[in-house]
Amino acid sequence: MAILDQVTSQEAIELENKYGAHNYHPLPVVLAKGEGVHVWDVEGKQYYDFLSAYSAVNQGHCHPKIVNAMHKQVSTLALTSRAFHNDMLGKYEKFACEFFGFDKLLPMNTGAEAVETALKVCRKWAYEVKGIKENEAEIIVCENNFHGRTTTIISFSNDPVARKNFGPYTDGFIKIAYDNLDALENALKSNPNVGGFLVEPIQGEAGVYVPAPDYLAKAKALCAKYNVLFIADEVQTGIARTGRLLATCGNCSCIDKNCSNEPEVKPDVLILGKALSGGAYPVSAVLANNAIMNVIRPGNHGSTFGGNPVAAAVAMAALEVVRDEKLAENAYKLGELFRSEINKFIETSSIVNLVRGKGLLNAIVINDDEDSDTAWNICLALRDNGLLAKPTHGNIIRFAPPLVMTETQLLDCVSIIIKTLKEFEK
Ligand SMILES: *Cc1c(COP(=O)(O)O)cnc(C)c1O
């Protein structure tokens, strides 16, 4: 087979199986093209994308503005490393700092790298500003977290599949229950060496767990009380996904319209990735104010590709799309519609117990055991009916379409989902 020969779906899957490490279990569909809310498989069948590459493609597939910015920059200057300056990085840093309301940005590539960066910044701050004795700093994390796949990050995961036989693990983490302020206060009170609290504003991978409306604000207040950094991992929830620019709503322009019932919470350290590039390129970042970020000095941290000119151009275009196309407002509006339509169905359904989420980050809980294959089978049937989604756990299906969706398209998707679910009613 020559490299340029078109493969069939079956051939593509066999090639991956034979030559690729088996570190994923993809839904059997082979995609060859994407545009806006749609993707097409090798045989030309069209689907609605209801995963958006885990919320990396919030701006829709191959958004022309992002693609143009990328083409232009990649044919001008692609990579210098940080050994030299480039003419795009500073512009991007200023743009993103003003966009999210922080003094400084540290550029990385993947979400896991940005989480690692935030942990390093937090530890250095704990020693050099808070005054914790060397090597004794601790960081509080939550049960059922998902922050990525590096050795340190899986050290504080409690997913046995992600952890087993990857030890020895990194020390210095305290795990507490999510959405539990007593647990947080107890951990802060009994551990004077805590430097930070790392939290997802909504636990996406765990199954789209939305905490109580005042959880984040009160957790932030507790962190302030104990002089501990509140570190928000918004890799999945950020960039308009939950109906606001950030789920913590830092510097949020929609605060009067959509979130008057929820306070704005400004993280001390903000972690972004995924949709920061609209899915065109791996771009992640850590943002913080000077009092925190100034602990990082030359040689402390870096990345060959982090902050490269293509990433800078792509991220600026991707954020402009979010602002200009009012994606936060669209996600808010369509999210309300989606949950109300699914809730109407649930009233008479025996197969779905619950829909939950915020904006266009939602999940349904299937009425079956955690280890059943019902959710997987529903996703196969959704695929056959022209819509792609993936179970997060055995009985939970996440629904996260691109935020450029129209109301008509969303209602079309709701009818595909309901029609498919009805095939599984007992
Ligand atoms: C996806 C994700 C990450 C990791 O991002 P990668 O780019 O896959 O390394 C970290 N945190 C959260 C909340 C995520 O959803």
The ligand as a MOL file (V3000), in Angstrom:
LIG
                    3D

  0  0  0     0  0            999 V3000
M  V30 BEGIN CTAB
M  V30 COUNTS 15 15 0 0 0
M  V30 BEGIN ATOM
M  V30 1 C -7.4890 16.6950 28.6320 0
M  V30 2 C -7.2030 17.2100 29.9940 0
M  V30 3 C -5.8820 17.3290 30.4660 0
M  V30 4 C -4.6880 16.8130 29.6970 0
M  V30 5 O -4.5410 17.4130 28.4560 0
M  V30 6 P -3.5940 16.6790 27.3490 0
M  V30 7 O -3.4980 17.7190 26.2610 0
M  V30 8 O -4.3130 15.4500 26.9300 0
M  V30 9 O -2.3040 16.3920 28.0020 0
M  V30 10 C -5.6900 17.8940 31.7050 0
M  V30 11 N -6.7170 18.3030 32.4620 0
M  V30 12 C -8.0020 18.1920 32.0490 0
M  V30 13 C -9.1050 18.6830 32.9290 0
M  V30 14 C -8.2860 17.6280 30.8040 0
M  V30 15 O -9.5560 17.4950 30.4200 0
M  V30 END ATOM
M  V30 BEGIN BOND
M  V30 1 1 1 2
M  V30 2 1 2 3
M  V30 3 2 2 14
M  V30 4 1 3 4
M  V30 5 2 3 10
M  V30 6 1 4 5
M  V30 7 1 5 6
M  V30 8 2 6 7
M  V30 9 1 6 8
M  V30 10 1 6 9
M  V30 11 1 10 11
M  V30 12 2 11 12
M  V30 13 1 12 13
M  V30 14 1 12 14
M  V30 15 1 14 15
M  V30 END BOND
M  V30 END CTAB
M  END
